[in-house]
Amino acid sequence: MLSVRLPEEIEQKLTQLAEKTGRTKSYYAKKAIISFLEDKEDHLLAVQAYEEHLESGKKTFTSAEVRKDLGLEG
């Protein structure tokens, strides 16, 4: 079980949304937490991949270089 104190303005917005949609405030809080966790996980995975790439010493290419190599510049 989790209890969260929200600023009054956010609580009001959440209440209004729940009333307008017929969903519970808990439903929206759960969805928001899940979305945040997924975004944070994606960010951390991207940072890890970037750091591993830097450590590998492999060359990187700009988007302009890639477009030119693929003959997409016109």
Secondary structure, DSSP 8 states (H G I E B T S, - for coil): -------HHHHHHHHHHHHHHT--HHHHHHHHHHHHHHHHHHHHHHHHHHHHHHHHT-----HHHHHHHTT---
